Amino acid sequence: MGCLMRRTLIAFLAALGMAPTVVLPAAAQGDYPNKPVRILVAYAPGGSADIMARLLAPPLGRVLGTTIVVDNKPGGGGIVGSEACARAPADGYTICFGSTTTHSILPFLHGGKLPFDPLKDFTALTLVGTQPNVIAVNPKVPATTLAELVAWARKTPGVGYATAGIGTSNHLIGAYLNKELGLDIAHVPYRSGGLATGAAVAGEVPMVIDQISTVLPFLNGEKLRAIAVTSPKRSQLLPDVPSITEGFLPSIKFDSYQAVFAPAGVPPQIVHKLNDAIRTALADPEIRKRHLELGIELVLNSSEDFTAWLRETAPRWQELVALSGAKVE
């Protein structure tokens, strides 16, 4: 049927009160966004992901011209909130913060038994930023460099390192260091990075591996001594602390990351609009400064580049989980 004939038929049916119902795609029913956008956070208030979501919400709302609502859904070490995001409608009105744990470690830690697939069930919007982990020791430990720490650990039985828990990036780093540096330092898991760091400050354990944002206040107060950062380069917050790549493990890449995801199947035009809006919202110098204070260096790449990066790095995290022996049945 030609276009002219089709228009004529629709006009004729309309005159008879019999016009056909035309269903338009969701994205075409109005300019996106035309209602509030929700950011799911898979952790309780106060953590890095929650702080970053709340830093992003106001400027993102201004760029998109709508209200941004931050909704915390903690539980299962990040599983509950991540699943809620994966199962939400793919219309761009629900996005979520994901992390190294939720999208790179949990899939291998749970042996493929997660209620979501981190690659297939999400649209990767952008890698927001990376945050180095820090190897720090109680000041009573007689080591100021990584070489001295390794030598001390080799001759001191019962040395342990505190982390935020089994299967965290901190735990995997410790397992990797044991293997690569010929150490046998025991893993001492705590329920959070704050508790792990506090244990090192109190001398319950001689060292801690945790994110820079958690450790930094104790470094400034000289209650802990930073030995190295586990990122490929030095942190802007700790320019005098060497990267572990300097003379020890040149190929190591252990930055933790925070990123924004949406459910799989979001229309490409909305994906690109969200990506542009997030990058614009976080380009403000004051917002960048606030992130740097958390130890987070902003990346803000394209959806396509972020998706490729996730696929490229997945085998490395799988190897690290296997090396650590961590497993959740």
Buried (B, 14 or more C-beta within 10 A) or exposed (E): EEEEEEEEEBEEEEEEEEEEEEEEEBBEEEEBBEEEBBBBBBBEEEBBBBBBBBBBBEBBBEBBEBEBBBBBBBBBBBBBBBBBBBEBEBBBBBBBBBBBBBBBBBBBBBEEEBEBEBBEBBBBBBBBBBBBBBBBBBEEBEBEEBEBBBEBBBEEEEBBBBBBBBBBBBBBBBBBBBEBBEBEBEBBBBEBBBBBBBBBBEEBBBBBBBBBBBBBEBBEEEBBBBBBBBBBEBBEBBEEBBBBBEEBBEEBEBBBBBBBBBBBEBBEEBBBBBBBBBBBBBEEEEBBEBBBEBBBBBBBBBBEEBBEBBEEBBEEBBEBBEBBEBEBE
